[in-house]
């Protein structure tokens, strides 16, 4: 006959097992109920995907491709429409998503990777808190290149340093790569880049280079080495890349020095190197997809999961490869942590940023 102590142990063990089973069932059915709730919400609705740039560039092409596959993995499989809302390097879109768009999970946008610059330097137009967006994911990390027209006399960064002429670069706004990359080259190497702002799209900036209105512009490595006009430019030597921003040379641009190699060559002091690190961090964001900060947690989770699954879809991967669109995805969770890190800058760095980003 079992002792009282043995019976107590038996019932205690039984109770522990029962509690574990109940907890597992609660999580299972709770997760199922949450999935059904999101399915009921999205079914028959339309998801708006807004691009913070003009149509036709690499960012636009990638966003439209993602928009095709995102509904496949969202509960309820909503319809999708893509809009372009360019201007001020997606500051307009950032303000809209944060302050105006409904946080119901039916509106997302792809913003500038350097959008946080405007907030860090305290621009009065900013109506958002960068770190509080709902971060969904990014399809690729985005290092940059700075190129000049093939008909210009500049064959290296040193040529831009020693020239007596202003070398004009087109840009859409102060957080665009077309603005801060040449500005950084001026700061690090005393280059002679002069920024011309106000362009609404990459296509406009490319046309300005072709017409001789400007001499140069910055764009993503993925955009320059991928599809479209740049392919013809490379084949006809209509453009010449002076620098790339990654820590190592891209496999497709092995003859182009990195900014870090140029800092060694020009013996850039340590404060300049620290500034470069902060200003080149946007490359880690790539083309971030975000939503308003008030999206319910379960809906944000569904959007993140759908994005991650879309990135791994074999048809999506094949289509991206066909279009020469690079893929190196980051999750919403990773971007959320990164956003908090880049916003935590010391005052000395912010002051240097303010000076450099003055228009």
C-alpha positions in Angstrom: 0.0 0.0 0.0 1.5 3.4 -1.0 2.5 5.8 1.7 0.9 9.2 2.1 4.1 10.9 0.9 4.2 8.7 -2.2 0.6 9.6 -2.9 1.3 13.3 -2.5 4.2 13.0 -4.9 2.1 11.1 -7.4 -0.7 13.8 -7.3 1.9 16.6 -7.5 3.4 15.0 -10.6 0.0 14.4 -12.1 -0.9 18.0 -11.4 2.3 19.3 -13.0 1.7 17.2 -16.2 -1.9 18.3 -16.3 -0.9 22.0 -16.1 1.6 21.5 -18.9 -1.0 19.9 -21.1 -3.5 22.7 -20.3 -0.9 25.3 -21.1 0.0 23.6 -24.4 -3.7 23.4 -25.4 -4.2 27.1 -24.4 -1.3 28.2 -26.6 -2.4 25.9 -29.5 -6.0 27.1 -29.5 -5.0 30.7 -28.7 -2.7 30.8 -31.7 -5.4 29.2 -33.9 -7.9 31.7 -32.7 -5.5 34.6 -33.4 -4.9 33.2 -36.9 -8.6 33.0 -37.5 -9.1 36.6 -36.3 -6.4 37.9 -38.8 -7.9 35.8 -41.6 -11.4 37.3 -40.9 -9.8 40.8 -40.8 -7.8 40.6 -44.1 -10.3 38.6 -46.2 -11.9 40.8 -48.9 -9.7 43.8 -47.9 -7.0 45.7 -49.8 -3.4 46.1 -48.5 -1.8 49.4 -49.7 1.9 49.2 -50.3 3.4 52.7 -50.7 6.9 53.3 -52.2 8.7 56.4 -50.9 10.2 57.1 -54.4 9.1 57.6 -58.0 8.2 54.7 -60.2 10.7 52.6 -62.2 13.8 52.5 -60.0 15.1 49.4 -58.3 13.4 50.1 -55.0 10.1 50.4 -56.8 10.6 47.2 -58.8 11.5 45.2 -55.7 8.5 46.6 -53.7 6.1 45.8 -56.5 7.5 42.2 -56.6 7.1 41.8 -52.9 3.5 43.2 -53.1 2.7 40.3 -55.5 3.7 37.7 -53.0 2.8 39.2 -49.7 -0.9 38.4 -49.9 -0.1 34.7 -50.6 1.1 34.4 -47.0 -1.2 36.8 -45.2 -4.2 35.3 -43.5 -7.3 36.0 -45.7 -5.2 36.7 -48.8 -6.1 40.4 -49.3 -5.9 42.3 -52.5 -2.9 44.5 -52.9 -2.3 47.9 -54.6 1.0 49.7 -54.9 1.3 53.5 -54.8 4.3 55.8 -55.3 4.7 58.7 -52.9 8.0 60.3 -53.7 9.6 63.5 -52.4 12.0 64.6 -49.8 13.7 61.2 -49.7 10.5 59.6 -48.3 10.2 62.1 -45.4 6.7 62.8 -46.8 5.9 59.1 -46.7 7.4 58.7 -43.2 5.2 61.5 -41.9 2.1 60.0 -43.5 2.7 56.5 -42.2 3.3 57.8 -38.7 0.8 60.6 -38.3 -2.0 60.1 -40.8 -2.3 56.5 -42.0 -4.6 54.1 -40.0 -2.6 51.7 -37.9 -4.9 48.8 -38.9 -2.4 46.7 -40.8 -3.8 47.6 -44.2 -1.1 50.3 -45.0 2.6 49.6 -45.2 5.4 51.6 -46.9 9.0 51.3 -48.0 10.9 54.3 -46.7 14.4 55.6 -47.2 17.1 53.7 -45.3 18.5 57.0 -44.0 15.1 58.5 -42.9 16.4 58.6 -39.4 18.9 61.3 -40.3 16.2 63.9 -40.4 15.1 63.0 -36.9 18.6 62.8 -35.5 19.5 66.3 -36.7 16.2 67.8 -35.5 14.5 68.9 -38.7 11.3 70.6 -37.9 9.4 68.8 -40.7 9.8 65.5 -39.0 6.5 64.1 -37.6 7.6 60.6 -36.6 9.7 58.7 -34.2 11.9 56.4 -36.3 12.3 53.7 -33.7 8.5 53.4 -33.1 7.5 52.3 -36.6 6.2 48.8 -36.9 9.1 47.1 -38.7 8.2 44.4 -41.1 11.4 43.5 -43.0 13.8 44.4 -45.7 14.6 42.4 -48.9 18.3 43.3 -49.1 21.1 45.2 -47.4 21.9 48.3 -49.4 25.5 49.5 -49.9 25.9 52.4 -52.2 28.0 53.6 -55.1 28.9 57.1 -56.2 29.4 57.3 -60.0 30.2 60.1 -62.5 29.2 60.4 -66.2 31.6 58.7 -68.6 32.1 61.9 -70.5 33.5 63.7 -67.4 37.3 63.9 -66.7 37.0 62.3 -63.3 38.5 58.8 -63.1 39.1 58.5 -59.4 38.2 60.2 -56.1 41.5 62.0 -56.1 40.6 63.7 -59.4 37.6 65.2 -57.6 39.8 66.2 -54.7 42.4 68.1 -56.9 40.0 69.7 -59.4 39.2 73.4 -59.2 35.7 72.9 -60.5 32.5 72.0 -58.7 31.4 68.5 -59.4 27.6 68.5 -59.4 25.6 65.6 -57.9 21.8 65.2 -58.2 19.8 64.4 -55.1 16.1 64.2 -54.1 16.5 65.3 -50.5 18.9 65.5 -47.5 18.4 61.9 -46.5 18.9 60.5 -50.0 22.1 58.7 -50.8 22.6 61.3 -53.6 22.9 64.0 -50.9 24.8 62.5 -48.0 27.2 60.2 -49.8 28.9 63.0 -51.8 28.7 65.3 -48.7 30.5 62.6 -46.7 33.2 62.4 -49.4 33.7 66.2 -49.1 34.0 65.8 -45.3 36.4 62.8 -45.4 38.6 63.7 -48.4 38.0 67.4 -49.1 36.4 66.5 -52.4 34.6 69.1 -54.5 31.1 67.7 -54.8 28.2 70.2 -55.1 24.7 68.9 -54.4 21.8 69.8 -56.5 18.5 68.8 -54.8 14.9 68.7 -55.9 14.8 65.7 -58.2 11.7 63.5 -57.7 13.2 60.2 -58.9 16.3 58.3 -59.9 15.2 58.5 -63.5 15.3 62.3 -63.4 18.8 62.3 -61.8 20.0 59.9 -64.5 18.6 62.1 -67.2 20.4 65.1 -65.7 23.7 63.3 -65.9 23.1 62.3 -69.5 22.3 65.9 -70.4 25.3 67.3 -68.6 23.2 69.2 -66.1 25.0 67.3 -63.3 28.1 65.2 -63.3 27.3 62.4 -60.8 24.9 60.8 -58.4 24.8 58.1 -55.8 22.6 55.0 -55.9 22.5 51.5 -54.5 25.0 48.8 -55.5 22.0 46.6 -56.3 20.4 49.3 -58.5 23.6 50.0 -60.4 24.6 46.4 -61.0 21.1 45.2 -61.7 18.5 45.8 -64.3 17.6 48.8 -66.5 19.5 51.7 -67.9 22.6 51.2 -65.8 23.3 47.9 -67.7 23.6 49.9 -70.9 25.6 52.6 -69.2 28.1 49.9 -68.0 28.4 48.3 -71.4 28.9 51.7 -73.2 31.2 53.2 -70.5 28.6 56.0 -70.0 29.3 55.9 -66.2 32.3 55.4 -64.0 32.1 54.4 -60.3 34.4 56.2 -58.0 33.7 54.6 -54.6 31.4 52.0 -53.0 30.4 52.1 -49.3 30.6 48.5 -48.2 33.4 47.3 -45.9 34.5 45.0 -48.7 34.4 45.3 -52.4 31.2 43.9 -54.1 31.9 40.9 -56.3 30.5 42.8 -59.2 32.6 45.9 -58.6 36.0 44.5 -57.7 37.8 47.3 -59.5 36.1 50.0 -57.3 37.7 51.0 -53.9 35.6 51.1 -50.8 35.2 54.2 -48.7 37.1 52.5 -45.9 40.1 51.8 -48.3 40.0 55.4 -49.4 40.0 56.5 -45.7 43.3 54.5 -45.3 44.7 56.1 -48.5 43.8 59.6 -47.4 44.7 59.0 -43.8 41.3 60.1 -42.5 41.4 61.0 -38.8 39.4 59.0 -36.2 36.5 61.4 -35.8 35.9 61.3 -39.5 35.9 57.5 -39.5 33.3 57.5 -36.6 31.1 59.9 -38.6 31.4 57.6 -41.7 30.3 54.6 -39.6 27.1 56.4 -38.5 26.3 57.8 -41.9 26.9 54.4 -43.7 24.7 52.4 -41.3 21.6 52.9 -43.5 23.1 50.2 -45.7 22.0 47.7 -43.1 18.4 48.8 -43.4 18.3 48.2 -47.2 14.8 49.0 -48.3 12.8 48.8 -45.1 9.1 48.1 -45.1 7.3 49.7 -42.2 3.8 50.3 -41.0 2.3 52.8 -38.6 3.3 52.4 -34.9 -0.2 51.6 -33.7 -0.7 48.3 -35.7 -2.0 45.6 -33.3 0.6 43.1 -32.1 -1.0 40.1 -33.7 -1.4 41.9 -37.0 2.2 43.1 -37.0 3.2 39.5 -36.3 1.2 38.3 -39.3 2.8 41.0 -41.6 6.3 40.0 -40.5 5.6 36.3 -40.9 4.1 36.9 -44.4 7.1 39.0 -45.4 9.6 36.4 -44.2 7.8 33.6 -46.0 7.5 35.7 -49.2 11.3 36.2 -49.2 11.8 32.4 -49.2 9.2 31.6 -51.9 11.0 29.8 -54.7 9.0 31.7 -57.4 9.8 35.0 -55.7 13.5 34.2 -55.5 13.5 33.1 -59.2 11.7 36.2 -60.3 14.1 38.4 -58.3 17.1 36.6 -59.9 15.6 37.0 -63.4 15.2 40.8 -62.8 18.8 40.9 -61.4 17.5 42.1 -58.0 19.8 41.1 -55.2 18.3 39.4 -52.1 19.7 39.4 -48.6 16.6 39.7 -46.3 16.4 41.1 -42.8 13.5 40.4 -40.5 11.3 43.0 -38.8 12.7 42.0 -35.4 16.3 42.7 -36.6 15.4 46.1 -38.1 13.5 47.1 -34.9 16.7 46.5 -32.8 18.8 48.3 -35.4 16.5 51.3 -35.4 16.9 51.7 -31.7 20.7 51.5 -32.0 21.1 54.1 -34.7 18.9 56.6 -32.8 21.2 56.4 -29.7 24.0 58.7 -31.0 26.2 60.9 -28.8 25.8 64.7 -29.1 29.2 65.2 -30.7 28.3 62.9 -33.6 24.9 64.5 -34.1 26.5 67.9 -34.2 28.9 66.8 -37.0 25.9 65.2 -38.8 24.0 68.5 -38.6 26.9 70.4 -40.2 27.4 67.8 -42.9 23.7 67.6 -43.8 23.1 71.3 -44.1 21.7 72.1 -47.6 
